Amino acid sequence: MACAAGSARAEISDNVVRVGVLNDISGIFQDTNGMGSVEAARMAAEDFNGGGKGIKVEIVYADHQNKADVGSAIARKWLDVEGVDAIVDVPNSAVGLAINTVLRDSRMTFLASSTASSDLTGKACSPNTIQWVNDAWATGNTTAAAMMQRGGKDWYFVTVDYALGKGIEAEATNYIEKHGGKVLGSSKHPLGTSDFASFLLQAQNSKAKVIGLANAGGDTINAVKQAAEFGIQEGGQTMVAFLLFVNDVHGMGLKVAQGLQLLEAFYWDMNDDTRAFAKRFAARPGMNGKMPSGNQAGVYASTLAYLNAVAATGSDDAKVVVPQMKTFKGKDKLFGDTTIRQDGRVIHPMYLFEVKKPEESKYPYDYYKLIATIPAEQAFRPIADGGCSLVK
C-alpha cells in the first residue's frame, strides 16, 4: 500500500508533460518573446530528449494579447481542459500576476521567465512559481546603482503606466533617494504609445543627468528613436533603458541606439555556450538568423530546468516538481552561476552594457560592450526582504 501511494503521488499526468508558452505573439513584445519563445521551449524539449526515461513532452502556445483577463482564461482552459502542466514566459506583469493567482495551489507550475514584477517573490509569492531572468527590483535597484556609480545622480523617468513600469520606477527611485540622488520628475504613458514627444521634451527640460525609460518592447524602441531626433544624448543627458533586449537594438539600429545603457541577464555573444545556443536558435524555423533575447533564453533555461525536475521526481505535479527545482545550485549554460532560492527567485549575475557605435560593431548582432558585471548576490533582492510567507 505504501508503494502504491508513493507511485500515485509521483506520476506524469496523461503520460505527457505539456508546457504552455503564454506570451505576446502579435503586439509590442513579439520580437523579444513571441514565436521565438515557442522555438526556445521546443529546443529545451528536444535537448531534454525524454530525460533518459522516455518522457514525452508537448509544447503548446497562446497569445495573451497583453490582457490579464485573456491570459487568465487561457490558463484556466489549459488547467481544467487541456492538461497543460506548466506555463512559461508571460511578458507583461499584469498578466503574469493574474496567472500567478490562477495557478496558486493547483497542480500547474508557473515558470515566470519574462514576468518582471518583483511581487512574485514578495507579497504575491506562490509555492507554484519560479521566476527567472529579471524582475523590477533587480532592474530598478541594480541599474540605478550602476548608473549612480558613474555619476548619474539626477533622474527623470518616462514610465509605462501599468505594473511593470510603476514597479521599476518605484524600485529605482527608492535606491536613488536613499543614496543621495534626486528624481526630478516622471511622465507616465499608456502601453503601446507611438508619440513620445511631450514626454521626452519634459525629460529634456528637466536637465536631469539620466533619463530612465521604465518601459519595454515597442514603447522603448519608439522612445529611443524619438529621443535621437531630439538630440537628447548629444545634449549631454544619458539615457538608460531598464528593459531593453538585443532584438530591440536590432530593430532601431546602432545609429539610433548607440550610447544607451542597459541591464541584461543574458547576451548571446558572452561565451562559447551562449554563442552555440544562439547559433542553433538563429537557424530555427522562422528565426531567419535572429539572435535570442534574454527572455527567449530564459524560456529555454526554465523549461529545461523544469523538465529535468520532472525526470528526477517522476511527477509533473507542482507540489513535487517545484521543491525539486529549488534544490538546484550550479552552472547554467546560458546564465552562468545559478541558484534557485526557496522563494522561487532564480539568481544569477547581471550585466550593465552600453550599446556600441556603428563603427565598433564587427559582425551581425555585435551590439553590446560590457561595462560592469553585478554578482548574483548583489543583483537581486535578498530573500529576507522578499516578504514571502511561503519560504520553507
C-alpha positions in Angstrom: 0.0 0.0 0.0 2.8 2.4 0.8 4.4 1.7 -2.6 1.1 2.3 -4.3 0.5 5.6 -2.5 4.0 6.7 -3.5 3.5 6.0 -7.2 0.2 7.8 -7.1 1.9 10.9 -5.8 4.8 10.7 -8.3 3.4 10.3 -11.7 3.1 12.1 -15.0 -0.4 13.1 -15.8 -1.8 11.7 -19.2 1.7 10.2 -19.7 2.7 13.5 -21.4 4.3 16.6 -20.0 2.7 19.7 -21.6 4.4 23.0 -21.4 2.3 26.1 -22.5 4.2 29.1 -23.8 2.0 32.1 -23.0 3.1 35.4 -24.4 2.5 38.3 -26.7 2.7 37.0 -30.3 1.2 39.9 -32.1 2.0 43.0 -30.0 4.9 45.0 -28.7 6.7 42.0 -27.2 6.6 39.8 -30.3 10.3 40.3 -31.1 11.6 39.8 -27.7 9.2 36.9 -26.9 6.6 35.8 -29.5 7.3 32.8 -31.6 11.0 32.9 -30.7 10.0 31.9 -27.2 8.0 29.0 -28.6 11.1 27.8 -30.5 13.2 28.2 -27.4 10.8 25.9 -25.5 10.9 23.4 -28.3 14.7 23.4 -28.2 14.5 22.7 -24.5 12.2 19.8 -25.1 14.5 18.4 -27.8 17.6 18.7 -25.7 15.7 17.1 -22.7 15.1 14.1 -25.1 12.9 12.2 -22.7 15.3 12.7 -19.7 16.7 9.2 -20.2 13.2 7.8 -19.2 11.3 8.1 -22.4 9.2 11.0 -21.1 7.0 12.6 -23.8 6.9 16.4 -24.0 4.5 18.6 -25.9 4.9 22.4 -26.4 1.7 24.4 -26.9 1.3 28.2 -27.1 -1.2 31.0 -27.0 -1.3 34.8 -27.2 -2.4 36.7 -24.1 -2.8 39.9 -26.1 -1.3 41.8 -23.1 -4.7 41.4 -21.3 -4.9 39.9 -17.8 -8.4 38.5 -18.4 -7.4 36.8 -21.7 -4.3 35.3 -20.1 -6.3 34.1 -17.1 -8.9 32.5 -19.3 -6.2 30.6 -21.3 -4.6 29.4 -18.1 -7.9 28.1 -16.7 -8.6 26.3 -20.0 -5.1 24.8 -20.0 -5.5 23.7 -16.4 -9.1 22.4 -16.5 -9.5 21.1 -20.0 -6.3 20.6 -22.0 -4.0 19.0 -19.4 -1.2 21.6 -19.6 1.3 21.0 -16.7 3.4 24.2 -16.8 3.1 27.8 -18.1 6.3 29.5 -19.2 7.3 33.0 -20.4 4.4 35.6 -19.8 5.8 39.0 -20.5 3.5 41.8 -19.1 3.4 41.9 -15.3 -0.3 42.4 -15.0 -0.9 39.2 -16.9 1.8 37.4 -15.0 0.4 38.3 -11.6 -3.1 37.1 -12.8 -1.6 33.8 -13.9 0.2 33.5 -10.6 -3.1 33.8 -8.8 -4.9 31.3 -11.1 -2.2 28.6 -10.7 -1.6 29.1 -6.9 -2.2 25.7 -5.2 -3.1 24.0 -8.4 -1.0 21.1 -9.9 0.4 23.5 -12.6 3.9 25.1 -12.4 4.4 28.8 -13.4 7.8 29.4 -14.9 7.7 33.2 -14.9 10.7 33.7 -17.1 9.6 37.0 -18.5 7.3 38.4 -15.8 9.2 41.3 -14.3 7.1 42.1 -11.2 9.1 41.5 -8.1 5.8 40.9 -6.2 6.1 37.3 -7.5 8.7 36.7 -4.8 7.2 39.3 -2.4 3.6 39.8 -1.4 2.3 37.6 -4.3 4.6 34.7 -3.6 3.3 31.3 -4.6 4.6 27.8 -4.0 3.9 27.1 -7.7 6.1 29.8 -9.2 9.7 30.0 -10.2 10.9 33.4 -11.5 13.8 33.5 -14.0 15.8 36.2 -15.8 14.8 39.6 -14.4 12.5 41.4 -12.1 11.6 45.0 -11.2 13.8 45.0 -8.0 16.8 43.9 -9.9 16.1 46.1 -12.9 15.4 49.2 -10.7 18.0 48.8 -8.0 20.9 47.3 -9.9 20.6 49.7 -12.9 20.3 52.7 -10.6 23.3 51.6 -8.6 25.4 51.1 -11.7 24.5 54.4 -13.1 25.0 56.4 -9.9 28.4 54.9 -9.5 29.2 56.5 -12.9 27.9 59.9 -11.8 24.2 59.7 -12.6 22.7 61.4 -9.6 19.7 63.3 -11.1 17.0 61.3 -12.8 13.8 61.8 -14.8 11.6 58.8 -15.7 9.5 58.0 -18.7 7.3 55.2 -17.5 4.7 52.9 -18.9 1.5 53.2 -16.9 1.0 49.7 -15.6 2.5 47.3 -13.1 5.9 46.8 -14.8 6.8 50.4 -15.3 5.5 51.6 -12.0 7.3 48.8 -10.2 10.6 49.6 -11.9 10.3 53.3 -11.2 9.4 52.8 -7.6 12.4 50.5 -7.0 14.9 52.7 -8.8 13.5 55.8 -7.0 13.9 54.2 -3.6 17.5 53.4 -4.4 18.3 56.8 -5.8 16.9 58.8 -3.0 18.5 56.5 -0.3 21.9 57.0 -1.9 21.9 60.8 -2.2 20.4 61.2 -5.7 17.3 63.1 -6.8 14.3 62.2 -9.0 13.4 65.5 -10.8 10.2 64.2 -12.4 8.3 61.4 -14.2 6.0 61.1 -17.2 3.5 58.2 -17.5 2.4 56.9 -20.8 -0.1 54.2 -21.9 1.1 50.8 -23.2 1.6 50.9 -26.9 2.4 54.6 -27.2 3.6 55.9 -30.6 4.2 59.6 -29.9 6.7 60.3 -27.1 7.4 63.9 -28.0 5.7 65.6 -25.0 7.2 63.1 -22.5 10.7 63.4 -23.9 10.5 67.2 -24.0 9.6 67.2 -20.3 12.6 64.9 -19.6 14.9 67.1 -21.7 13.7 70.3 -20.0 14.3 68.8 -16.5 18.0 68.9 -17.2 18.3 65.5 -15.4 21.6 63.8 -15.9 19.9 60.4 -16.5 16.6 59.8 -18.3 15.3 56.4 -17.3 13.0 54.5 -19.7 10.8 52.3 -17.4 9.0 50.5 -20.3 9.7 47.7 -22.7 9.4 46.4 -26.2 7.9 48.7 -28.9 7.5 51.5 -26.3 11.2 51.6 -25.6 12.1 51.5 -29.3 9.7 54.4 -30.1 11.1 56.4 -27.2 14.7 55.9 -28.1 14.1 56.7 -31.8 12.3 59.9 -31.0 15.0 60.8 -28.3 17.6 60.6 -31.1 15.5 63.0 -33.2 15.5 65.5 -30.3 19.3 65.1 -29.8 18.9 64.3 -26.1 22.1 62.3 -25.7 24.0 64.8 -27.8 22.9 67.4 -25.4 24.7 65.7 -22.5 21.9 63.7 -20.9 22.4 59.9 -20.6 19.5 57.5 -21.5 19.2 54.2 -19.7 16.7 51.6 -20.8 15.6 49.4 -17.9 14.2 46.6 -20.1 15.9 46.5 -23.5 16.9 43.5 -25.5 19.2 42.8 -28.3 16.2 42.4 -30.7 15.1 46.0 -29.7 18.5 47.3 -30.6 18.5 45.5 -33.9 15.1 47.0 -34.7 16.2 50.6 -34.0 19.7 50.3 -35.4 23.1 51.2 -33.8 23.0 54.8 -35.2 19.9 55.5 -33.1 20.7 53.2 -30.1 24.4 54.0 -29.7 25.4 55.0 -26.2 22.3 53.6 -24.5 23.0 52.0 -21.1 21.0 48.8 -20.3 20.9 45.9 -17.9 20.7 42.3 -19.2 20.8 38.9 -17.7 21.9 37.3 -21.0 23.8 38.3 -24.1 24.2 35.9 -27.0 27.9 36.8 -27.5 29.1 36.4 -23.9 30.9 33.0 -24.3 31.1 29.8 -26.2 28.0 28.3 -24.6 25.8 31.4 -25.3 27.1 31.6 -28.9 26.4 27.9 -29.5 22.8 28.3 -28.3 22.3 31.5 -30.3 23.6 29.8 -33.5 21.1 27.0 -33.1 18.3 29.4 -32.2 19.0 31.6 -35.3 18.7 28.5 -37.5 15.3 27.5 -36.2 12.1 27.8 -38.4 11.0 31.4 -38.7 14.0 32.9 -36.9 15.9 33.9 -40.1 19.2 34.4 -38.4 17.8 36.4 -35.4 19.7 36.2 -32.2 17.8 35.2 -29.0 16.7 37.8 -26.4 17.3 37.3 -22.7 13.6 36.4 -22.3 13.9 33.8 -25.0 17.0 32.4 -23.4 15.0 32.3 -20.1 12.3 30.3 -21.7 14.8 27.7 -22.8 16.6 27.6 -19.4 13.5 27.5 -17.3 11.7 24.9 -19.5 14.8 22.6 -19.4 15.2 23.0 -15.6 11.5 22.1 -15.2 11.7 19.0 -17.4 14.9 17.9 -15.6 13.0 18.2 -12.3 10.1 16.1 -13.8 12.6 13.4 -14.7 14.2 13.5 -11.3 10.9 13.1 -9.4 8.8 11.2 -11.9 6.0 13.7 -11.5 4.7 16.8 -13.2 2.7 18.0 -10.2 3.9 21.4 -9.0 3.8 20.2 -5.4 6.6 17.7 -6.3 8.4 19.5 -9.1 8.9 23.0 -7.7 10.6 21.8 -4.5 12.9 19.7 -6.6 13.7 22.7 -8.8 14.6 24.7 -5.6 17.4 22.3 -4.8 19.4 23.4 -7.9 22.6 25.3 -7.4 25.2 25.1 -10.2 26.1 26.4 -13.6 23.5 27.1 -16.2 25.0 27.3 -19.7 23.1 30.5 -20.6 23.0 32.3 -17.3 26.2 31.3 -15.5 26.4 30.5 -11.8 22.7 30.0 -10.8 20.8 29.2 -7.6 17.0 28.7 -7.3 16.1 30.1 -3.9 13.3 28.9 -1.6 11.2 32.0 -2.5 11.2 30.9 -6.2 13.7 33.6 -7.3 16.4 32.3 -9.6 19.6 34.3 -9.0 22.4 34.7 -11.5 24.8 37.5 -12.5 23.5 40.6 -14.2 25.4 42.8 -16.7 25.5 46.5 -17.4 26.1 47.1 -21.1 26.5 50.1 -23.4 25.3 49.9 -27.0 28.2 50.2 -29.4 28.7 52.8 -32.0 28.1 51.6 -35.6 31.8 51.6 -36.3 32.5 49.4 -33.3 30.3 46.6 -34.5 32.3 43.9 -36.4 29.5 41.4 -37.3 25.7 41.0 -37.2 24.2 41.5 -33.7 27.6 42.6 -32.3 25.8 45.3 -30.4 27.0 45.4 -26.7 30.1 46.3 -24.8 30.3 45.1 -21.2 30.5 47.9 -18.7 30.1 46.1 -15.4 29.2 42.6 -14.0 26.9 42.5 -11.0 27.3 39.3 -8.9 24.1 37.3 -8.3 24.0 38.0 -4.6 24.0 41.8 -5.3 21.7 41.8 -8.3 18.6 40.5 -6.7 16.6 41.4 -3.6 17.8 39.5 -0.5 15.4 36.7 0.4 14.8 38.1 3.9 13.4 41.3 2.3 11.1 39.4 0.0 8.1 39.3 2.3 7.4 35.7 1.1 5.5 33.8 3.8 5.9 30.6 1.8 9.6 30.1 2.3 10.3 26.7 3.8 
